[in-house]
């Protein structure tokens, strides 16, 4: 027995050595990128039996943003549901909980607000306390990503501001000219949720609902909040294939992804749409960064983001701000697609914008606004607003995105996003933002689909690839594969179910002519083609 254990241990050591040897190869050694992949999606005509089976699995899931499994037998749980709730899904969840000995109830968002704040649905929408439109999984079709820039209404020139208001009316968002008013309305909403489940309905032991950010929900709503309710429709995140990914494997993937962070001395992030950005760190900065990287769905692989929330978790007010330099390029964000944009970065912040169509024009106008240029937030080394704030990959290989499921792509393993702005929850920062009438947040994003994230470890020549051409290399770790094999074929479980098509990169065509100049048009054609093939 002892000899068998030694043999097994030796196998793991040899496997680990081989794994790290593979990761030490030079960045961009090969120019081949993974071919497009389109998995079967959840069928729209799912039967009642199939739905019940799905619900039974969901009420045992303990990971992700909707961990329904974190409720014990004998407890009472409350779902906050939107107006577009598919009641078949809700009924199946309630029945599945009942089989587990859990009593489940629901309340509409509008009714919670009315009972706690005494205001009606229309007033709640206009004030921003409620957001119109479907919750969760997002649109089935591709959208215009320029809407993201128009969220920063108070910083826009008058012409663009009027256009932004019209855009927001189109998608049903509340009309607010003051970003701080929107932050206040979201805080009012969270207070309403807390009052509802702690004062008015203390009989509930657990609550699923609310809207991001998680750190605010956890701190302001309290321990009864267990997660979001992303199960309104069949295309919502909780219903997707990602919900089948085993929690213990998911945690190990995250641990393997971030284990190198305390020893990172230099990093280089590249992507074939044009991104090439570098930064370096001191030992103290890397150590601070490592304290805030862990997050199951997405990991904080940029020091600014990894330390901006440490005030909530550890009381640390400062932030690590690398002097990153290079260019970030891409064609999409949380809201949709736009022509190729290039964001030129120096000393850790955006210095100039090129391209991007309407999105780039609005971003550039705000970047060059004298008020914005002269902002100097507490704990930041210099003036400015558009710091490289986020650098985040997803960690779940089964998450879907693009034309298959909207913002779900943010969670697919290896897909990377940059975010620009500020954000620190320390009181001094919150007060400064309020005083200056600007948002204390980041809100300009550039998504990356085939990122290579290469790091040099301190005190050695070793270079490791955390991401290789859009593939999260932790999925190849021998221990991850061994654990995944408990659930079936490791290759199948750890395989990305969806890989987007980008002409000139991983499919035939010229990048700028066929995609970069108008990616929204390409995605619309993609939807039409997949619909004809029966994939959508």
C-alpha positions in Angstrom: 0.0 0.0 0.0 2.8 2.4 1.0 4.7 1.6 -2.2 1.5 2.3 -4.2 1.1 5.7 -2.6 4.7 6.6 -3.3 4.3 5.5 -6.9 1.1 7.7 -7.2 2.9 10.6 -5.6 5.8 10.2 -8.0 3.4 10.2 -10.9 1.9 13.5 -9.8 5.4 15.1 -9.3 6.5 14.0 -12.8 3.2 15.2 -14.2 3.6 18.6 -12.6 7.1 19.0 -13.9 5.9 18.2 -17.4 3.0 20.6 -17.0 5.2 23.5 -15.9 7.7 22.7 -18.7 4.9 23.1 -21.2 3.9 26.4 -19.7 7.5 27.7 -19.9 7.5 27.9 -23.7 7.9 31.3 -25.2 4.9 33.5 -25.7 3.3 33.3 -29.2 5.5 30.4 -30.2 2.7 29.1 -32.4 0.3 31.2 -34.5 -2.5 28.6 -34.5 -5.7 29.5 -32.6 -8.5 27.2 -31.6 -11.2 26.6 -34.3 -14.7 27.9 -33.7 -17.0 25.7 -31.7 -20.7 25.9 -31.2 -22.3 23.5 -28.7 -25.9 22.4 -28.4 -27.8 25.0 -26.3 -30.6 24.3 -23.9 -33.7 23.6 -26.1 -36.5 26.0 -25.9 -39.1 23.2 -25.9 -37.7 21.4 -22.9 -40.2 18.9 -21.4 -41.5 19.1 -17.9 -39.6 15.9 -17.0 -36.4 17.4 -18.3 -37.0 20.6 -16.4 -37.6 18.7 -13.2 -34.4 16.8 -13.6 -32.5 20.0 -14.3 -34.0 21.6 -11.2 -33.0 18.7 -9.0 -29.4 19.2 -10.1 -29.6 23.0 -9.7 -30.7 22.8 -6.0 -27.5 20.9 -5.3 -25.1 23.3 -7.0 -22.9 25.0 -4.4 -20.7 27.1 -6.7 -21.2 30.1 -9.0 -23.4 33.1 -8.8 -26.6 31.1 -8.2 -25.5 28.4 -5.7 -29.0 27.0 -4.8 -27.3 24.1 -3.0 -26.2 26.3 -0.1 -29.6 25.9 1.7 -30.1 23.1 4.3 -33.1 20.9 4.9 -35.6 22.5 7.3 -34.8 26.0 6.1 -37.1 28.5 4.2 -35.8 30.2 1.1 -37.0 33.2 -0.8 -36.5 33.9 -4.5 -36.7 37.5 -5.8 -38.0 37.1 -9.4 -38.3 39.5 -12.3 -41.5 40.2 -14.4 -40.3 37.9 -17.2 -40.0 34.9 -14.9 -40.7 31.5 -16.6 -43.0 30.0 -14.0 -42.3 26.5 -15.2 -38.7 26.9 -14.1 -39.8 28.4 -10.8 -42.3 25.6 -10.1 -39.6 23.0 -10.9 -37.2 24.6 -8.4 -39.8 24.8 -5.7 -40.6 21.1 -6.2 -37.0 20.1 -6.2 -36.4 22.0 -2.9 -39.4 20.4 -1.4 -37.8 17.0 -2.1 -34.7 18.2 -0.2 -36.8 19.3 2.8 -36.5 23.0 1.9 -39.6 25.3 1.8 -39.3 27.8 -1.1 -41.3 30.9 -1.8 -41.0 33.9 -4.2 -41.7 37.6 -4.5 -41.6 39.9 -7.5 -39.0 42.7 -7.4 -41.7 45.3 -7.8 -43.6 44.0 -4.8 -40.6 43.9 -2.6 -39.9 47.6 -3.4 -43.5 48.6 -2.9 -43.7 46.9 0.5 -40.4 48.2 1.8 -40.3 51.7 0.3 -44.0 52.4 -0.4 -43.5 53.3 -4.0 -45.1 51.9 -7.1 -43.5 50.2 -10.1 -43.2 53.2 -12.4 -41.7 55.4 -9.7 -39.2 52.6 -8.9 -38.1 52.4 -12.5 -37.7 56.1 -13.0 -35.7 56.5 -9.8 -33.4 53.7 -10.8 -34.3 51.5 -7.8 -35.5 48.9 -10.3 -34.1 48.3 -13.8 -36.4 47.5 -16.7 -35.9 44.5 -18.9 -35.2 40.8 -18.4 -32.8 39.8 -15.6 -29.9 37.4 -16.1 -29.0 35.7 -19.3 -29.3 38.6 -21.7 -30.3 38.9 -25.3 -30.2 36.0 -27.7 -28.9 38.3 -30.5 -25.9 40.5 -30.8 -26.1 44.1 -29.7 -24.3 47.4 -30.1 -21.6 47.7 -27.5 -21.6 51.5 -27.7 -24.3 51.5 -25.0 -21.7 50.8 -22.4 -20.0 54.2 -22.9 -23.3 56.0 -22.7 -23.8 54.8 -19.2 -21.5 57.7 -18.0 -24.1 60.3 -18.8 -22.8 63.1 -16.4 -19.4 63.1 -18.2 -20.7 63.3 -21.8 -20.8 66.4 -24.0 -24.4 67.7 -24.6 -24.9 66.1 -28.0 -23.7 62.7 -26.9 -25.7 63.0 -23.7 -29.0 63.4 -25.6 -28.1 60.5 -27.8 -27.3 58.4 -24.7 -30.7 59.2 -23.1 -32.4 57.9 -26.2 -30.3 54.8 -26.2 -31.2 54.1 -22.6 -34.9 54.6 -23.4 -34.6 52.0 -26.1 -33.3 49.3 -23.7 -35.6 50.4 -20.9 -33.0 51.7 -18.4 -33.9 54.4 -15.9 -32.9 57.9 -17.1 -30.4 59.4 -14.7 -27.9 62.3 -15.5 -26.0 61.9 -12.2 -24.1 58.6 -11.9 -23.9 59.1 -8.1 -27.7 59.1 -8.1 -27.7 55.7 -9.8 -25.3 54.4 -7.1 -27.5 55.8 -4.4 -30.6 54.2 -6.0 -28.8 50.8 -6.1 -27.9 51.2 -2.4 -31.5 52.1 -1.6 -32.5 48.9 -3.4 -30.1 46.8 -1.3 -31.4 48.4 1.9 -34.9 47.5 0.8 -33.9 43.9 0.3 -32.3 43.7 3.7 -35.4 45.2 5.4 -37.6 42.8 3.5 -35.8 39.6 4.7 -34.7 40.7 8.1 -37.5 43.0 9.5 -40.6 42.3 7.5 -40.1 38.6 6.7 -37.6 37.2 9.2 -39.0 33.7 8.7 -36.7 33.3 5.7 -33.3 31.7 6.3 -31.9 32.2 2.8 -32.5 34.7 -0.1 -31.6 34.6 -3.8 -31.9 37.9 -5.7 -30.4 41.3 -6.0 -28.1 42.6 -8.6 -24.3 43.0 -8.8 -21.8 43.7 -7.2 -21.4 40.7 -5.0 -19.3 42.6 -2.5 -22.1 45.1 -1.9 -24.8 42.5 -1.7 -22.8 40.5 0.9 -21.9 43.4 3.0 -25.2 45.4 2.8 -27.9 42.8 2.6 -26.3 40.4 5.1 -25.6 36.7 5.6 -29.1 35.6 4.5 -28.2 36.6 0.9 -26.8 33.5 -0.8 -26.5 34.6 -4.4 -28.3 36.0 -7.4 -31.4 34.6 -9.0 -30.2 33.8 -12.5 -33.0 31.3 -13.4 -35.7 33.5 -15.0 -35.6 31.9 -18.5 -34.1 28.9 -20.2 -31.2 31.0 -21.4 -30.2 32.3 -18.0 -26.8 31.4 -16.5 -28.0 29.0 -13.9 -29.7 27.0 -16.5 -26.8 26.8 -18.9 -24.3 24.0 -19.3 -22.0 25.8 -16.9 -24.2 24.7 -14.0 -23.0 21.1 -14.6 -19.4 21.9 -13.9 -18.4 20.2 -10.6 -17.7 22.6 -7.8 -14.6 20.9 -6.4 -13.0 20.8 -9.9 -13.9 24.5 -10.4 -12.2 25.5 -7.1 -9.1 23.6 -8.0 -9.0 25.3 -11.4 -9.1 28.7 -9.7 -6.4 27.7 -7.2 -4.1 26.5 -9.9 -4.7 29.7 -11.9 -3.7 32.0 -9.1 -1.0 30.1 -7.3 1.8 31.9 -9.2 0.5 35.4 -8.3 2.7 36.0 -5.2 5.8 35.4 -7.2 5.0 37.4 -10.3 7.7 39.9 -11.3 6.7 40.7 -14.8 3.6 40.0 -16.9 2.8 40.4 -20.6 -0.7 40.1 -22.0 -1.2 39.7 -25.8 -4.1 39.0 -28.1 -4.3 38.8 -31.9 -6.8 41.6 -32.3 -3.9 43.9 -31.3 -3.4 43.8 -27.5 0.1 43.9 -26.2 0.5 45.2 -22.6 3.2 44.7 -20.0 3.6 45.5 -16.3 6.0 44.7 -13.4 5.7 44.4 -9.7 7.7 44.6 -6.5 7.5 41.7 -4.0 5.3 43.7 -1.7 2.9 44.6 -4.6 2.6 41.0 -5.7 1.9 39.9 -2.1 -0.9 42.4 -1.7 -2.3 41.5 -5.1 -2.5 37.8 -4.1 -4.8 38.6 -1.2 -7.6 39.7 -3.6 -7.3 37.4 -6.6 -9.6 34.6 -5.5 -13.1 34.4 -7.0 -14.7 31.3 -8.3 -16.3 32.5 -11.5 -13.7 35.0 -12.5 -10.2 35.7 -11.0 -8.7 39.1 -10.6 -5.5 38.8 -12.6 -4.7 42.5 -12.6 -3.3 44.0 -9.4 -5.5 47.1 -9.5 -8.7 45.0 -9.5 -7.2 42.5 -7.0 -6.6 45.2 -4.4 -9.5 47.6 -5.0 -11.9 45.6 -2.8 -9.4 44.9 0.0 -11.0 47.7 2.1 -14.1 45.6 2.5 -12.4 42.3 3.2 -9.3 43.5 5.1 -9.6 47.2 5.8 -6.7 48.0 3.4 -7.4 51.4 1.8 -4.7 51.6 -0.8 -4.4 50.0 -4.2 -1.5 48.4 -6.3 -1.3 50.4 -9.5 1.3 49.0 -11.9 2.9 51.3 -14.5 1.4 49.2 -17.3 2.3 50.2 -20.8 1.2 49.1 -24.3 -2.1 48.8 -26.1 -5.4 47.1 -25.4 -7.5 46.3 -28.5 -10.8 44.5 -29.1 -14.3 44.6 -30.6 -16.7 43.8 -27.8 -17.7 44.5 -24.2 -20.5 43.6 -21.7 -23.2 45.1 -24.0 -22.2 44.0 -27.4 -19.9 44.8 -30.4 -18.2 47.8 -31.9 -15.5 48.4 -34.6 -12.0 47.6 -33.5 -10.8 49.9 -30.7 -7.3 50.5 -29.6 -6.6 52.0 -26.1 -3.1 53.3 -25.7 -1.8 52.8 -22.1 1.1 54.4 -20.3 1.9 54.6 -16.6 -1.1 52.4 -15.9 -3.8 54.4 -17.5 -5.4 55.2 -20.9 -3.7 58.0 -22.7 -5.5 57.9 -26.0 -8.3 56.1 -28.0 -8.2 55.1 -31.6 -11.2 53.7 -33.5 -14.1 52.0 -31.8 -16.8 53.8 -33.8 -19.4 55.5 -31.6 -18.1 53.8 -28.5 -14.6 55.0 -29.1 -15.8 58.6 -29.9 -17.7 58.9 -26.6 -14.9 57.3 -24.6 -12.3 59.7 -26.2 -14.6 62.7 -25.4 -14.7 61.8 -21.8 -11.0 60.9 -21.6 -10.2 64.4 -22.9 -12.6 66.2 -20.7 -10.6 68.7 -18.6 -12.5 67.8 -15.4 -11.8 64.1 -15.9 -8.1 64.8 -16.7 -7.7 66.7 -13.4 -9.4 64.2 -11.1 -7.0 62.9 -8.5 -8.6 60.1 -6.5 -7.3 59.2 -3.0 -4.7 56.4 -2.9 -3.9 56.7 -6.7 -0.5 57.9 -7.8 -1.5 60.6 -10.3 -4.4 62.5 -11.9 -6.8 60.8 -14.2 -9.8 58.5 -14.3 -9.3 55.8 -16.9 -6.8 53.6 -15.1 -6.4 50.0 -16.2 -8.7 48.7 -13.5 -9.6 45.1 -14.5 -7.9 42.2 -16.0 -10.1 39.2 -15.5 -10.4 35.7 -17.1 -13.4 33.4 -16.6 -12.8 30.0 -15.1 -15.7 27.7 -16.3 -15.1 25.9 -19.6 -18.8 25.2 -20.1 -20.0 28.9 -20.0 -21.5 30.2 -23.2 -21.4 33.7 -24.7 -21.5 35.8 -27.8 -24.6 34.9 -29.9 -25.3 31.9 -27.6 -25.9 33.7 -24.3 -24.8 37.3 -23.9 -22.7 38.1 -20.9 -22.1 34.5 -20.0 -18.9 34.8 -22.0 -17.4 36.6 -19.0 -17.3 33.3 -17.2 -16.0 31.0 -19.9 -12.5 29.8 -19.0 -9.8 31.8 -20.6 -11.9 34.6 -22.1 -10.3 37.8 -20.7 -11.6 41.3 -20.2 -10.0 44.6 -19.5 -11.8 47.3 -17.6 -10.9 51.0 -17.4 -11.8 53.5 -14.6 -11.4 53.6 -10.8 -13.1 52.0 -7.9 -12.2 51.7 -4.2 -14.8 51.3 -1.4 -12.8 53.3 1.2 -14.8 56.2 2.6 -12.3 58.8 1.4 -12.7 57.6 -2.2 -16.5 57.4 -2.0 -16.6 61.0 -0.6 -14.2 62.3 -3.3 -16.4 60.9 -6.1 -19.5 62.4 -4.5 -17.8 65.8 -4.1 -16.6 65.8 -7.7 -19.8 64.5 -9.1 -18.2 61.5 -10.9 -18.7 57.7 -10.7 -16.4 55.7 -8.4 -16.4 52.8 -10.7 -15.0 51.4 -14.0 -17.4 51.1 -16.9 -15.4 50.8 -20.1 -14.5 47.3 -21.1 -12.7 45.5 -23.9 -13.1 41.7 -24.2 -10.4 39.4 -25.4 -11.0 35.9 -26.8 -7.6 34.5 -27.6 -5.4 36.0 -24.9 -2.0 34.8 -24.0 -1.1 35.8 -20.4 2.6 35.2 -19.8 4.4 35.9 -16.5 8.0 35.8 -15.2 8.5 34.6 -11.7 10.7 36.5 -9.3 14.3 35.3 -8.8 14.3 33.0 -11.9 14.1 32.9 -15.6 10.9 30.8 -15.5 8.0 32.1 -17.6 4.6 30.6 -17.2 1.5 30.9 -19.4 -1.6 31.4 -17.3 -3.6 31.7 -20.4 -2.5 30.4 -23.8 -4.4 31.6 -26.9 -7.6 31.8 -24.9 -7.2 28.5 -23.1 -6.8 28.6 -19.3 -3.8 26.4 -18.8 -4.9 25.3 -15.3 -7.4 23.0 -17.1 -4.4 21.0 -18.2 -3.0 20.6 -14.7 -2.5 16.9 -13.8 -4.3 17.2 -10.5 -7.2 19.0 -12.1 -7.5 16.3 -14.7 -7.3 13.6 -12.1 -10.1 15.2 -10.1 -12.2 15.8 -13.2 -11.9 12.1 -14.1 -14.1 11.3 -11.1 -17.0 12.7 -13.1 -16.3 10.9 -16.4 -14.0 11.7 -19.3 -11.6 14.5 -18.2 -11.1 15.7 -21.8 -14.8 16.2 -22.3 -15.4 17.8 -18.9 -12.5 20.3 -19.2 -13.1 21.1 -22.9 -14.4 24.6 -23.7 -17.9 24.1 -25.2 -17.9 27.4 -27.0 -15.2 29.2 -29.0 -16.1 32.3 -31.0 -15.3 32.7 -34.7 -13.2 35.7 -35.7 -12.2 35.9 -39.4 -8.5 36.3 -39.9 -7.7 34.8 -36.5 -9.3 31.3 -36.2 -11.4 31.1 -39.3 -10.9 32.1 -43.0 -11.1 35.8 -44.0 -9.5 39.1 -43.5 -9.7 40.4 -39.9 -10.5 44.1 -40.6 -12.5 43.6 -43.8 -14.7 40.8 -42.6 -14.9 41.5 -38.9 -12.9 44.3 -37.3 -14.6 47.1 -39.2 -18.2 45.9 -38.3 -18.2 42.9 -35.9 -21.9 43.5 -35.1 -22.8 42.8 -38.8 -20.7 39.6 -38.7 -22.4 38.4 -35.5 -25.9 39.0 -37.0 -25.0 36.9 -40.0 -23.7 34.3 -37.7 -27.0 34.2 -35.9 -28.9 33.7 -39.2 -26.6 30.9 -40.2 -26.8 29.1 -36.9 -30.5 29.5 -36.8 -30.8 27.8 -40.3 -28.6 25.0 -39.0 -30.8 24.5 -36.0 -28.1 25.4 -33.5 -30.1 28.4 -32.1 
